[in-house]
């Protein structure tokens, strides 16, 4: 799939006239300076005063300068020094700015604060003064000055990358990738770098042009590497002899202008080619291959045991505010437990605590969370990550926001399986197609090759369920999985969850505010209010005989006076959705 995207980007770049022309010009300049000894074998430093200001002649198509040196030879060899110096400055800036910006933006914390302080200090320094001081201390070698320049411009990459990454790290599809068990390095490489690549391309062109221009400016002022040929040194000499030989300034000026313009135009074209994905062609589905779900019987074993769970958030004054207080909760194999409460009741915070993905500043301040017999409170992130995807999986709300718009559906399903299960790309593809069939998607091949914007919200929710089931988890946490869907699709998705739970023996924790959903699918229910569990019990009993006022208020808001509905049956899906729509 990545190969298809790359080939598509190349085709789009080749269809852009400005991109093609600028690329050809830049390639020609680069090849000319690389093969300078072959194109102009004359020594660029060889001088003969008898040839001073001589015009073009045999073997010397651009003539000679004031010292009788071949202009073409100095132009080509000078390009080596000028462009080579710019490459050095660019590599230093990229090597310092991009990794530090990624780390600061994605992780935040003390490194972010220290890096920002350092960047602000470097940016406050006057670049020209620092370069002049560096020349006095380190010598006039152009390579050394370009390394110093790279350090000076690295903050531009840092601030650009950090700002974008800090905005992306809170996206739901990044959280979804974390819950699937991917490492931070894989998440950054896959979901974050793709967001910053276009700005980095543009910034690279600008910084390269700046490095070329600044180096030429230093050489033009006579602050350079002595007799070493560079385009800036040629400009300096041409300016001094403007009245005697005005055409001498044309060649270095043209080389500088064409190079800088080609860099900017090619960067813009490349950015457009990468970002304009177009529409993926439909793919013909392969022959149906059944995915055999693992058999599981409801033995009553506790997959999840929560005792005294408390969650707190650090405040600006150094104190901590507790938002979840002493929650007790159990989920056994083969049952669906509803965690119900109004908005702000703490149910999602409790679910995030179990998954280990509390937002920044949040932490488990007390209690115990045991998943499949293992305590996860205080577990190192690496070990917690190992549980996600394989033992515990997550189905989020807002399906479209939890899919990365830069990748196809198939790519997002395949990557976690290859990492967690250690299978080949072909095996992961077949497994993904089988999962799409399992979640009742009619054309899995087409969906596999589609981008998120090309599918509906209901289909996106099915894709998220397929992704959650991809590594055969034992415990599934579904957080408001039907909130963004219409009533008919809600019934289908709930029926799908119920079927998967029954066929695979899953334990399911269903986080919701809707007791109507609880009536449809849940075996037991825990009602939260004000960060506490105020009532627990079998779903039928809680719905028929609520004992706490928060439960009664939820019932008054959702259900009528009719008795609780019978458990969901496939034949009644459409009818149940219709009744639920009437109540709403």
C-alpha positions in Angstrom: 0.0 0.0 0.0 2.9 2.4 0.8 4.4 1.6 -2.6 1.1 2.5 -4.3 1.0 5.8 -2.5 4.6 6.6 -3.5 3.9 5.7 -7.1 0.8 7.9 -7.0 2.8 10.8 -5.6 5.4 10.4 -8.3 2.7 10.5 -11.0 1.2 13.6 -9.5 4.6 15.3 -9.4 5.3 14.4 -13.0 1.9 16.0 -14.0 3.0 19.3 -12.4 4.9 21.4 -15.0 6.6 23.6 -12.5 7.7 20.6 -10.5 9.1 18.9 -13.5 10.9 22.0 -14.8 12.4 22.9 -11.4 13.4 19.3 -10.8 15.2 19.1 -14.2 17.0 22.4 -13.5 18.0 21.4 -10.0 19.2 18.0 -11.2 21.2 19.6 -14.1 22.9 21.9 -11.7 23.6 19.1 -9.2 25.1 16.8 -11.9 27.1 19.7 -13.3 28.9 20.4 -10.0 29.3 16.7 -9.2 31.0 16.0 -12.5 32.9 19.3 -12.6 36.3 17.7 -13.1 35.0 16.0 -16.3 33.1 19.0 -17.6 35.8 21.5 -17.0 39.2 19.8 -16.4 41.0 23.1 -15.9 42.3 23.8 -12.4 39.9 26.5 -11.0 42.9 28.1 -9.2 45.3 28.2 -12.1 45.9 31.8 -13.0 47.6 33.4 -16.0 47.6 37.3 -16.0 48.1 37.3 -19.7 44.5 35.9 -20.0 42.9 38.5 -17.7 39.4 39.4 -18.8 39.8 37.4 -22.0 36.6 36.5 -23.7 35.3 33.0 -24.6 37.6 30.8 -26.6 38.4 27.2 -27.4 38.0 25.1 -24.2 36.9 28.2 -22.2 33.3 29.0 -23.2 32.8 31.6 -20.5 36.2 33.3 -20.7 38.5 34.3 -17.9 38.3 36.4 -14.8 40.6 39.2 -13.6 43.3 36.8 -12.6 43.2 34.8 -15.8 41.3 31.9 -14.3 38.8 29.9 -16.2 35.3 31.2 -15.3 33.4 27.9 -16.1 35.8 25.9 -14.0 35.4 28.2 -11.1 31.7 28.2 -11.5 31.4 24.4 -11.5 33.9 23.8 -8.7 32.5 26.7 -6.8 29.1 25.1 -6.9 30.6 22.1 -5.2 31.6 24.3 -2.2 28.5 26.4 -2.2 26.0 23.5 -2.5 28.0 21.2 -0.3 28.1 23.8 2.5 24.3 24.3 2.2 23.8 20.5 2.5 26.0 20.4 5.6 24.0 23.3 7.2 20.7 21.6 6.3 21.7 18.2 7.6 22.8 19.7 11.0 19.6 21.7 11.2 17.4 18.7 10.4 19.4 16.4 12.6 18.9 18.7 15.6 15.6 20.3 15.0 13.3 17.5 13.8 14.0 14.8 16.4 14.0 17.3 19.3 10.8 18.8 18.0 9.1 15.4 17.6 10.1 14.4 21.2 9.1 17.7 22.7 5.8 17.9 20.9 4.8 14.3 21.5 6.0 13.8 25.1 6.0 17.3 26.5 7.1 17.6 30.1 10.5 18.8 31.3 12.3 18.1 28.0 9.7 20.3 26.2 10.3 23.1 28.7 14.1 22.8 28.6 14.1 22.6 24.7 11.9 25.6 24.4 14.2 27.6 26.7 17.3 26.6 24.6 15.6 27.4 21.3 14.5 30.8 22.5 18.1 31.5 23.6 19.6 30.4 20.2 17.0 32.4 18.2 17.8 35.5 20.2 21.4 35.4 18.9 22.2 37.5 15.9 23.2 35.0 13.2 25.7 37.2 11.3 27.5 38.2 14.5 27.8 34.6 15.6 29.1 33.6 12.2 31.7 36.3 12.2 32.8 35.4 15.7 32.9 31.7 14.7 35.2 32.6 11.8 37.5 34.5 14.1 37.7 31.6 16.5 37.4 28.5 14.3 38.9 29.7 11.1 37.5 30.7 7.7 36.8 27.2 6.4 33.3 27.2 4.8 32.4 23.8 6.2 32.9 24.9 9.8 30.8 28.1 9.2 28.0 26.0 7.7 27.9 23.7 10.8 27.5 26.8 13.0 24.8 28.0 10.6 23.0 24.6 10.9 22.9 25.0 14.7 21.5 28.5 14.3 18.7 27.5 12.0 17.8 24.2 13.8 15.3 26.1 16.0 13.1 26.9 12.9 12.6 23.1 12.4 12.1 22.5 16.1 9.4 25.1 16.5 7.7 24.0 13.3 7.6 20.3 14.2 6.9 20.8 17.9 3.8 23.0 17.1 2.3 20.5 14.7 3.0 17.5 16.8 1.6 19.1 20.0 -1.6 19.6 18.1 -1.7 16.1 16.6 -0.8 14.1 19.8 -4.3 14.7 21.2 -6.0 13.4 18.0 -8.2 10.4 18.7 -6.5 8.3 16.0 -3.2 8.6 17.9 -5.0 7.4 21.1 -6.4 4.6 19.0 -2.9 3.6 17.8 -1.7 3.6 21.4 -4.5 1.4 22.5 -3.8 -1.0 19.7 -0.4 -1.7 21.3 1.9 0.2 19.0 5.0 1.7 20.5 5.6 5.5 20.7 8.3 5.2 18.0 6.0 3.5 15.6 3.2 5.9 16.3 5.5 8.9 15.6 7.0 7.3 12.5 3.6 6.3 11.1 1.0 8.8 12.3 2.9 11.9 13.3 5.7 12.2 10.7 3.3 12.1 7.9 1.6 15.2 9.3 4.8 17.2 9.5 6.4 16.0 6.3 4.9 18.7 4.0 5.9 21.6 6.3 9.3 20.0 6.7 9.7 19.8 2.9 8.9 23.5 2.5 11.1 24.5 5.5 13.9 22.5 4.0 13.8 24.4 0.8 13.7 27.7 2.6 16.6 26.8 4.9 18.6 25.5 2.0 18.0 28.7 0.1 18.9 30.7 3.2 22.2 28.7 3.7 23.1 29.2 0.0 22.3 32.9 0.2 24.0 33.5 3.6 27.1 31.7 2.5 27.2 33.7 -0.7 26.7 36.9 1.2 29.6 36.1 3.5 31.9 35.3 0.5 30.6 38.5 -1.2 31.7 40.5 1.8 35.1 38.8 1.6 34.5 36.8 4.8 35.1 33.3 3.4 37.6 30.6 2.6 40.3 32.7 0.9 41.0 31.5 -2.6 38.6 28.6 -2.5 36.2 29.0 -5.4 32.5 29.7 -4.4 29.7 31.5 -6.1 29.8 34.2 -3.5 33.5 34.8 -4.1 32.8 35.0 -7.8 30.1 37.6 -7.1 32.6 39.6 -5.0 35.2 39.6 -7.8 32.6 40.5 -10.5 31.3 43.4 -8.4 34.8 44.8 -8.0 35.3 44.7 -11.8 31.8 45.7 -12.8 33.0 48.5 -15.0 35.7 46.5 -16.7 33.8 43.2 -17.3 30.0 43.6 -16.4 29.1 40.2 -17.8 31.1 38.4 -15.1 28.4 38.8 -12.6 25.8 37.1 -14.7 27.1 33.5 -14.2 27.3 33.2 -10.4 24.1 35.3 -10.1 22.3 33.1 -12.5 23.5 29.9 -10.7 22.4 31.3 -7.3 19.0 32.4 -8.6 18.2 29.3 -10.5 19.2 27.0 -7.6 17.1 28.9 -5.0 14.1 29.2 -7.2 14.2 25.6 -8.3 14.4 24.5 -4.6 11.3 26.4 -3.6 9.3 25.4 -6.7 10.2 21.7 -6.4 9.5 21.7 -2.7 6.0 23.2 -3.3 5.3 20.7 -6.1 6.5 17.8 -4.0 4.4 18.9 -1.0 1.3 19.1 -3.3 2.0 15.7 -4.7 2.3 14.1 -1.3 -0.7 15.7 0.3 -3.1 15.3 -2.7 -3.9 11.7 -2.3 -6.7 11.7 -4.7 -9.3 8.8 -4.7 -8.1 5.3 -4.3 -9.3 2.9 -7.0 -11.7 0.3 -6.0 -10.1 -3.1 -5.4 -11.6 -6.4 -6.4 -12.1 -8.5 -3.3 -10.3 -11.8 -3.1 -12.1 -15.1 -2.7 -13.8 -15.3 0.6 -11.7 -16.8 3.3 -13.4 -17.6 6.5 -11.7 -16.4 9.7 -12.3 -19.0 12.4 -13.0 -17.2 15.7 -11.4 -18.9 18.7 -13.8 -20.9 20.7 -14.6 -19.7 24.2 -17.1 -20.7 26.8 -18.3 -18.4 29.6 -16.7 -19.9 32.6 -17.3 -16.9 34.9 -13.5 -16.1 35.2 -12.9 -12.5 36.0 -11.1 -10.8 33.1 -11.3 -7.4 34.8 -11.3 -6.7 38.5 -11.3 -3.1 39.7 -11.1 -2.3 43.4 -11.1 1.2 45.0 -10.0 2.9 41.8 -9.4 6.7 42.2 -8.2 9.1 39.5 -6.8 12.5 40.1 -5.4 15.4 37.9 -2.6 17.7 38.9 -3.6 21.4 39.3 -1.6 24.5 38.6 -1.1 25.2 42.3 0.5 21.8 42.9 -2.5 20.1 44.3 -4.4 17.2 42.8 -8.1 17.1 42.0 -9.8 13.7 42.3 -12.4 13.0 39.6 -13.0 9.2 40.2 -13.5 8.0 43.8 -13.2 4.3 44.9 -14.7 2.5 41.9 -15.3 -1.2 42.2 -16.1 -3.1 39.0 -15.9 -6.7 37.5 -16.1 -8.1 34.0 -16.2 -11.8 33.5 -15.6 -13.9 30.4 -18.6 -14.1 28.1 -20.6 -11.2 29.6 -21.3 -7.6 28.7 -21.2 -5.1 31.6 -22.6 -1.6 31.1 -20.8 1.3 32.8 -23.5 4.0 32.7 -23.7 7.6 33.8 -24.4 11.1 32.6 -21.7 13.2 31.0 -19.0 14.1 33.6 -19.8 11.1 35.8 -16.3 9.7 35.4 -17.1 6.6 33.4 -14.7 7.4 30.6 -12.0 8.3 33.1 -12.4 5.0 34.7 -12.2 3.2 31.3 -9.0 5.2 30.4 -7.5 4.2 33.7 -8.0 0.5 32.8 -6.4 1.1 29.4 -3.6 3.2 30.8 -4.2 6.1 28.5 -5.3 8.9 30.9 -4.8 12.4 29.4 -1.8 14.5 30.4 -1.8 15.3 34.1 -4.1 12.4 35.0 -3.0 9.5 37.2 -4.4 6.7 39.2 -4.2 8.0 42.8 -5.4 4.8 44.5 -6.9 1.4 44.1 -6.2 -1.7 42.0 -6.9 -2.7 38.4 -6.3 -6.4 37.5 -6.6 -7.3 33.9 -6.5 -11.1 33.1 -4.9 -11.7 36.5 -2.2 -9.0 36.2 -2.1 -5.7 38.2 -1.8 -2.8 35.7 -1.7 0.2 38.1 1.9 1.3 38.2 2.8 -1.0 35.3 5.6 0.4 33.1 4.3 1.7 29.8 6.2 -1.0 27.8 4.5 -3.8 29.7 1.1 -2.0 29.7 1.4 -1.6 25.9 2.0 -5.4 25.6 -1.5 -6.0 27.0 -3.2 -3.6 24.6 -4.5 -5.2 21.5 -3.7 -8.7 22.5 -5.4 -9.0 25.9 -7.5 -5.8 26.1 -8.8 -3.9 23.2 -10.7 -0.6 22.8 -13.5 0.6 20.5 -13.8 4.4 20.8 -16.6 6.8 20.0 -16.3 9.3 17.1 -15.3 6.7 14.5 -14.1 9.1 11.8 -11.8 10.9 14.2 -10.2 7.7 15.3 -9.0 6.8 11.8 -5.9 8.5 10.4 -7.0 10.4 7.3 -3.5 9.9 5.8 -3.7 6.1 5.5 -6.1 3.6 3.9 -8.4 1.4 6.0 -6.4 -1.7 5.1 -3.1 -0.1 6.1 -4.5 0.9 9.5 -5.7 -2.7 10.1 -2.6 -4.4 8.9 0.1 -2.5 10.8 -1.0 -3.5 14.4 -1.4 -7.1 13.4 2.1 -7.3 11.8 3.6 -5.7 15.0 1.6 -7.6 17.6 1.2 -11.0 16.0 4.5 -11.0 14.0 2.8 -12.1 10.8 3.7 -11.2 7.2 2.1 -8.4 5.3 0.2 -10.9 3.1 -1.1 -12.8 6.1 -2.2 -9.6 7.8 -4.0 -8.5 4.6 -5.9 -11.8 4.4 -6.7 -11.6 8.1 -7.9 -8.0 7.7 -10.2 -8.9 4.8 -11.6 -11.7 6.9 -12.2 -9.3 9.8 -14.0 -6.9 7.5 -16.3 -9.7 6.5 -16.8 -10.7 10.1 -18.1 -7.2 10.9 -20.6 -7.5 8.1 -19.0 -5.2 5.5 -20.3 -6.2 2.1 -17.3 -5.3 0.0 -14.2 -5.8 2.2 -11.8 -5.4 -0.7 -13.1 -2.0 -1.6 -13.2 -0.9 2.0 -9.7 -2.2 2.5 -8.4 0.1 -0.2 -10.4 3.2 0.8 -9.5 6.2 2.9 -11.6 7.1 5.9 -13.3 10.0 4.1 -14.6 7.5 1.5 -16.7 5.4 3.9 -19.7 6.2 6.1 -19.7 6.7 9.8 -21.4 3.3 10.4 -18.8 1.5 8.3 -16.0 3.4 10.1 -17.4 2.1 13.4 -17.4 -1.4 12.0 -13.8 -0.9 10.9 -12.8 0.1 14.4 -14.5 -3.0 15.8 -12.6 -5.1 13.3 -9.4 -3.4 14.4 -10.1 -4.0 18.0 -10.7 -7.7 17.3 -7.7 -8.1 15.0 -5.3 -9.5 17.6 -7.9 -11.7 19.4 -8.3 -9.8 22.7 -10.1 -11.3 25.6 -11.5 -8.1 27.1 -13.1 -5.3 25.0 -13.8 -1.8 26.2 -16.3 0.0 24.0 -16.7 3.7 24.9 -20.0 5.1 23.6 -19.6 3.1 20.3 -22.9 4.3 18.9 -23.0 8.0 19.9 -22.3 9.4 16.5 -24.6 7.0 14.6 -28.2 7.1 13.5 -30.7 4.8 15.2 -30.7 2.1 12.5 -26.9 1.8 12.4 -26.8 1.8 16.2 -28.9 -1.3 16.3 -26.6 -3.0 13.7 -23.5 -2.1 15.6 -24.9 -3.2 18.9 -26.0 -6.5 17.3 -22.5 -6.9 15.9 -20.9 -6.4 19.3 -23.3 -8.9 20.9 -22.6 -11.5 18.2 -18.8 -11.1 18.5 -19.1 -11.4 22.3 -21.1 -14.5 22.0 -19.0 -16.2 19.3 -15.6 -15.4 20.9 -16.4 -15.5 24.6 -15.4 -11.9 25.1 -15.7 -9.9 28.2 -17.1 -6.5 27.2 -17.2 -3.3 29.2 -19.7 -1.0 27.5 -19.3 2.6 28.5 -22.5 4.6 27.7 -25.0 7.1 29.0 -27.9 5.3 27.4 -29.8 2.8 29.5 -31.7 1.9 26.4 -28.5 0.3 25.1 -28.0 -1.4 28.4 -31.5 -2.9 28.1 -30.6 -4.2 24.6 -27.2 -5.9 25.2 -25.9 -5.8 28.8 -25.9 -8.7 31.3 -24.9 -6.5 34.3 -24.7 -2.7 34.8 -22.8 -0.3 37.0 -24.2 3.2 37.3 -21.8 6.1 38.0 -22.5 9.5 39.4 -20.1 12.2 40.6 -17.1 9.9 40.1 -18.6 7.0 42.1 -20.4 3.8 41.3 -23.8 4.3 43.0 -25.5 1.2 41.9 -24.6 -2.2 40.4 -26.5 -5.4 39.6 -28.1 -7.5 36.9 -29.3 -5.3 34.0 -32.9 -6.5 34.3 -33.1 -5.8 38.0 -31.5 -2.3 37.8 -33.8 -1.3 35.0 -37.0 -2.7 36.7 -36.2 -1.7 40.2 -33.7 1.1 40.4 -32.6 1.9 44.0 -30.6 5.1 43.6 -31.9 8.5 42.4 -29.2 8.9 39.7 -30.3 5.6 38.1 -33.9 6.7 38.3 -33.1 10.0 36.6 -31.3 8.2 33.8 -34.3 5.9 33.4 -36.7 8.8 33.3 -34.6 10.4 30.6 -34.4 7.4 28.3 -37.0 4.8 29.0 -40.8 4.8 29.2 -42.9 2.8 31.7 -42.7 -0.4 29.7 -40.8 -3.3 31.2 -37.1 -3.8 30.2 -36.7 -5.3 26.8 -35.7 -8.9 26.1 -32.1 -9.6 25.1 -31.3 -8.7 21.5 -32.0 -11.2 18.8 -30.9 -10.8 15.1 -34.5 -11.2 13.8 -35.7 -8.3 15.9 -32.8 -5.8 15.1 -34.8 -3.7 12.7 -37.9 -3.7 14.9 -35.8 -2.8 18.0 -34.2 0.1 16.2 -37.6 1.4 15.1 -39.0 1.2 18.7 -35.9 3.0 20.0 -36.3 5.7 17.4 -39.9 6.3 18.5 -38.9 6.6 22.1 -36.2 9.1 21.2 
